[in-house]
């Protein structure tokens, strides 16, 4: 499955790279999207969101969902602060705003 790590809103590029690396390690094909020029993600305002989304072309099978969740949780565990570790990452259906799942450290 082709998975997109969409950091175009300007979230943390190191976190996005860590998630992308984890997805590749789990055998998924990954496209990374860098922030648009001029994108600014205000972490003081967005306390719940990591500032990036995962995009999938179709609802993932159970094994694919588990691989995505493991990669995101692993990256969240290595965040520099508790505030950054407790953020969530949405999984969107394609380019839509429809969220299939929210991933955080607390859903295991």
Secondary structure, 3 states (H helix, E strand, C coil): CEEEEECCCCCCHHHHHHHHHHHHHCCCEEEEECCCCCCCCCCCCCCCEEEEEEEECCCCCHHHHHHHHHHHHHHHHCCCCHHHHCCEEEEEECCCCCEEEEECCCCC
